[in-house]
């Protein structure tokens, strides 16, 4: 396929759907472990909360993969980069399955994160193909694929782990990379206009983008804080639910991922609404929804109903922030979309690593209440930063005013 990711020509619904599937398969590999953490810890004779390090290192690896690999898509074919990343991810997943020690499992999990960046190569590519009026909707649809990947990973990870053990889950995840490899090789559009720039200059230009684009700075900061809040829950949820008074197994814990179904349906609508009301308004609404969600989480130690309601609110709030912020970032520089995505999503998943660590700390100190306190503080900080951000420009979406090399 010879479509260019640099010229907004429109994207077929079929291609968007197929690439959303690829996003789901790609991102799922960094979430299979979440319902399995107590089981993984037990296999190495550790307490459930100690396995939270796996979640932290996986998110950190993903952030570093975004920083050092994704920018190359502005000067190399995204398809070629994706194929290499998928192959590396398959190997890293197998290393997790055969890891003889907890230390090796942590190292392998970090490598899974580094190589799981295919979705972040796909999204800027299709955003470049989209016309200005459909960009928010398409980004929302692709993020629905990401959400489906989270749901798939948490449900299948928990179910397969309960019946076949956690190591079998990583083997199956590695096999799913084979399907992803085939689809990407055949259908991911090629980029017709690539910049000629050395790798060192490419990474150096990231700093220039951060310095020159105030909107990018605000989006990255609010995105970091919102995903930190969201990750604080999911990195510690399995350990909390495995303990009294609930004592749930990994299969049951995985079912809590079903709350993402609402978000999957809502993402394209959130994108379309962002196109109408503006990203700043949507991010503020998302941050406030997170605060409400964590208020419900505070009562979750007594009633699972509060937990489910809180999880729904957290999923919707995080999704509103992600869709709106990412669509806004893609309006800035058409010639540097991969680097813009690197900065934003790198910050986003760095927030995931920070949130995972803070969430486990909050749980260690005060259980459900400690987790809720961490989440409310992070979400409130995101709302404040977003309130300070400049309002959207009236310039045409996708037409950045300056070129950067």
C-alpha positions in Angstrom: 0.0 0.0 0.0 1.5 3.3 -1.0 -0.5 5.8 0.9 1.5 8.6 2.5 1.3 9.3 6.2 2.3 12.9 5.5 -0.5 14.1 3.4 -4.1 14.3 4.8 -6.0 12.4 2.1 -8.6 10.5 4.2 -8.6 7.0 5.7 -11.0 4.2 4.9 -13.0 2.8 7.8 -11.7 -0.7 6.9 -8.1 0.4 7.4 -8.9 2.2 10.6 -10.6 -1.0 12.0 -7.6 -3.2 11.0 -5.1 -0.8 12.5 -7.2 -0.6 15.6 -6.9 -4.4 15.9 -3.1 -4.0 15.5 -3.0 -1.4 18.3 -5.0 -3.9 20.5 -2.6 -6.7 19.9 0.5 -4.5 20.3 -0.4 -2.9 23.6 -1.9 -6.0 25.2 1.6 -7.4 25.8 2.3 -4.9 28.5 -0.9 -5.6 30.4 -1.2 -9.4 30.5 0.7 -9.5 33.8 -1.6 -7.2 35.8 -4.1 -9.8 37.0 -1.3 -12.3 37.4 1.0 -10.4 39.8 0.0 -12.3 43.0 0.5 -15.6 41.2 3.8 -14.5 39.7 5.0 -13.3 43.2 4.0 -16.6 44.8 6.0 -18.6 42.2 9.1 -16.8 43.5 8.2 -16.9 47.1 7.4 -13.1 47.3 4.6 -11.1 48.8 1.9 -9.9 46.2 2.8 -6.3 46.6 6.5 -7.0 45.7 5.4 -8.0 42.2 4.4 -4.4 41.6 7.9 -3.9 40.5 7.1 -5.8 37.3 4.4 -3.4 36.4 6.7 -0.4 37.1 9.5 -1.7 35.0 7.2 -2.7 32.1 5.7 0.9 32.0 9.2 2.4 32.3 10.5 0.2 29.4 7.5 1.3 27.3 8.3 5.0 28.0 12.0 4.5 27.0 10.9 2.6 23.8 8.8 5.6 22.9 11.7 8.0 23.6 14.4 6.1 21.7 12.6 4.1 19.0 9.4 5.9 17.9 11.1 9.2 16.8 12.9 7.1 14.1 9.5 7.0 12.2 10.1 10.5 11.0 13.1 9.3 9.0 12.5 5.6 8.6 9.5 3.7 7.4 7.1 3.0 10.4 6.3 -0.4 8.9 10.0 -1.5 9.0 10.4 -0.2 12.6 7.2 -1.9 13.7 8.3 -5.3 12.3 11.6 -5.2 14.2 9.8 -4.1 17.4 7.2 -6.9 17.1 9.9 -9.5 16.6 11.8 -8.2 19.6 8.6 -8.2 21.7 7.9 -11.9 20.9 11.4 -12.8 22.1 11.1 -10.8 25.3 7.7 -12.4 26.1 9.3 -15.9 25.7 12.1 -14.8 28.0 9.5 -13.9 30.6 8.0 -17.3 30.3 11.4 -19.1 31.0 12.8 -16.6 33.5 14.5 -18.7 36.3 14.6 -15.9 38.8 12.5 -12.8 39.8 15.4 -10.6 38.7 15.4 -12.1 35.2 11.7 -11.8 35.0 12.0 -8.1 35.9 14.6 -7.6 33.2 12.5 -9.4 30.6 9.4 -7.4 31.5 11.4 -4.2 31.0 12.3 -5.5 27.5 8.7 -6.3 26.8 7.8 -2.7 27.5 10.6 -1.3 25.3 9.5 -3.3 22.3 5.7 -3.0 22.7 5.6 0.4 20.8 4.0 -0.7 17.5 0.7 1.1 18.3 2.6 4.4 18.8 4.0 4.0 15.2 0.6 3.3 13.8 -1.3 6.2 15.4 0.8 9.1 14.1 0.9 7.4 10.6 -2.9 7.2 10.3 -3.3 10.6 11.9 -1.2 12.0 9.1 -3.5 10.4 6.5 -6.6 11.8 8.1 -8.3 14.9 7.0 -8.5 17.7 9.7 -12.2 17.2 10.3 -11.9 13.4 11.0 -8.6 13.4 12.9 -10.2 13.4 16.3 -12.6 10.6 15.4 -9.8 8.4 13.9 -7.5 8.9 16.8 -10.4 8.0 19.1 -11.1 4.8 17.1 -7.4 3.8 17.3 -7.4 4.4 21.0 -10.5 2.2 21.2 -8.2 -0.5 19.8 -5.7 0.2 22.6 -8.5 -0.1 25.1 -9.6 -3.4 23.6 -6.0 -4.6 24.0 -6.1 -3.7 27.7 -9.4 -5.5 28.1 -8.2 -8.5 26.2 -5.0 -8.7 28.2 -6.6 -8.4 31.6 -9.4 -10.9 30.9 -7.4 -13.5 29.0 -4.4 -13.0 31.3 -6.4 -13.7 34.3 -8.4 -16.6 32.8 -5.4 -18.4 31.2 -3.3 -17.8 34.3 -5.8 -19.4 36.5 -6.1 -22.5 34.3 -2.7 -22.9 32.8 -0.3 -20.8 34.9 1.2 -17.4 34.3 4.0 -18.7 32.1 1.6 -20.0 29.5 0.1 -16.5 29.2 3.4 -15.1 28.1 3.9 -17.9 25.6 0.4 -17.2 24.1 1.2 -13.5 24.0 4.3 -14.2 22.0 2.3 -16.3 19.5 -0.1 -13.4 19.1 2.8 -11.3 17.9 3.0 -13.6 14.9 -0.5 -12.5 13.8 0.4 -8.8 14.4 3.6 -9.2 12.3 1.6 -10.5 9.4 -1.0 -7.8 9.4 1.5 -5.0 9.8 3.7 -6.3 7.0 0.8 -6.4 4.6 -1.4 -3.4 5.5 0.4 -0.6 7.4 0.7 2.3 4.9 4.2 3.3 3.8 5.4 6.9 4.3 6.3 8.7 1.1 8.0 11.7 2.6 10.8 11.0 5.2 13.2 13.5 6.6 17.0 13.1 6.2 18.3 13.5 9.7 20.8 11.8 11.9 19.7 9.9 14.9 21.5 12.2 17.3 19.9 15.2 15.7 16.5 13.5 15.8 16.7 13.0 19.5 18.1 16.5 20.0 15.1 17.9 18.2 12.8 16.5 20.9 14.2 19.2 23.2 13.5 21.9 20.6 9.9 20.7 20.3 9.4 20.8 24.0 10.9 24.3 24.2 9.0 25.7 21.3 5.5 24.1 21.8 3.8 25.3 25.0 0.7 23.3 24.2 2.8 20.1 24.0 4.3 20.8 27.4 0.9 21.2 29.0 -0.5 18.1 27.3 2.5 16.0 28.3 2.3 17.1 31.9 -1.4 16.6 32.3 -1.2 13.3 30.4 1.6 12.1 32.7 -0.4 12.9 35.9 -3.7 11.5 34.6 -2.2 8.2 33.5 -0.2 8.0 36.7 -3.5 8.2 38.6 -5.1 5.5 36.4 -2.0 3.2 36.7 -1.9 3.6 40.5 -5.2 1.6 40.6 -4.3 -1.2 38.1 -0.8 -1.8 39.4 -2.1 -2.5 42.9 -5.6 -3.8 42.2 -4.7 -7.5 42.0 -2.8 -7.4 45.3 -5.7 -5.7 47.0 -8.4 -8.1 45.7 -6.3 -11.2 46.4 -6.2 -10.2 50.1 -9.0 -10.3 52.7 -11.8 -9.5 52.7 -12.1 -10.5 49.1 -9.5 -13.2 48.4 -10.2 -13.4 44.6 -8.2 -15.5 42.2 -6.5 -14.2 39.0 -9.4 -15.3 36.7 -11.9 -13.3 38.7 -9.6 -10.3 39.0 -9.2 -10.4 35.2 -12.9 -9.9 34.8 -12.7 -6.5 36.3 -11.2 -5.5 33.0 -14.7 -5.6 31.6 -15.3 -2.1 32.8 -13.2 -1.0 29.8 -16.0 -2.1 27.5 -17.8 1.2 28.1 -14.6 3.1 27.2 -14.1 1.2 24.0 -17.5 2.2 22.8 -17.1 5.8 24.0 -13.6 6.6 22.5 -14.7 7.5 19.0 -17.5 9.7 20.5 -15.0 11.3 22.8 -12.8 12.1 19.8 -15.7 13.6 17.9 -16.8 15.6 20.9 -13.2 16.9 21.3 -13.4 18.1 17.7 -16.4 20.2 18.7 -15.8 21.5 22.2 -12.0 21.6 22.3 -9.4 19.5 24.0 -8.9 21.8 27.0 -12.5 21.3 28.1 -12.4 17.6 27.6 -9.1 17.2 29.6 -10.6 19.1 32.5 -13.7 17.0 32.4 -11.6 13.9 32.4 -9.5 15.0 35.4 -12.6 15.8 37.4 -14.0 12.4 36.5 -10.8 10.8 37.8 -11.3 12.6 41.1 -14.8 11.3 41.5 -13.6 7.8 40.6 -11.0 7.8 43.3 -13.6 9.0 45.8 -15.5 5.8 45.1 -12.3 3.8 45.3 -11.8 5.0 48.9 -14.9 3.0 49.9 -13.9 -0.1 47.9 -12.5 -1.9 51.0 -16.1 -2.4 52.2 -18.1 -2.9 49.0 -17.1 -4.1 45.5 -20.0 -2.0 44.1 -18.0 1.2 44.9 -14.9 -0.3 43.2 -16.8 -1.1 40.0 -18.3 2.4 39.8 -14.9 3.9 40.6 -13.3 1.9 37.8 -15.8 2.9 35.3 -15.3 6.6 36.2 -11.5 6.2 36.1 -11.6 4.5 32.7 -13.8 7.2 31.2 -11.8 10.0 32.8 -8.4 8.7 31.6 -9.8 8.0 28.1 -11.2 11.6 27.8 -7.8 13.0 28.7 -5.8 10.7 26.4 -8.0 11.2 23.3 -8.3 14.9 23.8 -4.6 15.5 24.6 -3.3 13.3 21.8 -5.6 14.8 19.1 -4.4 18.3 20.3 -0.8 17.3 20.0 -1.2 16.1 16.5 -2.4 19.6 15.4 1.1 21.1 16.0 3.6 19.8 13.5 2.7 17.6 10.5 6.4 17.0 9.7 7.2 15.8 13.3 4.2 13.8 14.3 6.2 10.8 15.4 8.4 13.0 17.6 5.4 14.8 19.0 3.9 11.4 19.8 7.1 10.3 21.4 7.2 13.3 23.8 3.5 13.0 24.7 3.2 9.2 25.0 6.7 9.0 26.6 5.5 11.3 29.3 2.2 9.4 29.5 3.8 6.1 30.2 6.5 7.5 32.4 3.5 8.6 34.4 2.3 5.0 34.3 5.6 3.9 35.9 5.4 6.6 38.5 1.8 5.9 39.2 2.4 2.2 39.6 5.1 2.9 42.2 3.0 5.5 44.0 -0.1 3.3 44.0 1.8 0.4 45.6 3.2 2.8 48.2 -0.2 4.2 49.0 -1.6 0.6 49.4 1.3 -0.3 51.6 0.7 2.7 53.8 -3.1 2.8 54.0 -4.8 0.2 51.8 -7.7 1.4 49.7 -7.7 4.8 51.4 -4.0 5.3 50.6 -4.6 4.4 46.9 -7.5 6.8 46.7 -5.4 9.6 48.2 -2.6 9.1 45.7 -5.1 9.1 42.8 -7.0 12.2 43.9 -3.7 14.2 44.4 -2.5 13.2 40.9 -5.8 13.9 39.2 -6.2 17.3 40.9 -2.7 18.3 39.8 -3.6 17.4 36.2 -6.7 19.6 36.4 -4.7 22.5 37.7 -2.1 22.2 34.9 -4.7 21.9 32.2 -6.5 25.0 33.6 -3.2 26.9 33.1 -2.8 25.7 29.5 -3.4 28.0 26.5 -6.7 27.7 24.7 -6.7 25.9 21.3 -5.5 28.0 18.3 -8.0 28.6 15.5 -5.4 27.5 13.0 -6.3 24.6 10.7 -5.7 21.3 12.4 -2.6 19.5 11.2 -0.8 22.6 9.8 2.1 23.4 12.1 3.5 26.9 11.7 7.2 26.0 11.8 9.4 23.2 10.5 11.9 21.6 12.8 14.8 19.4 12.1 
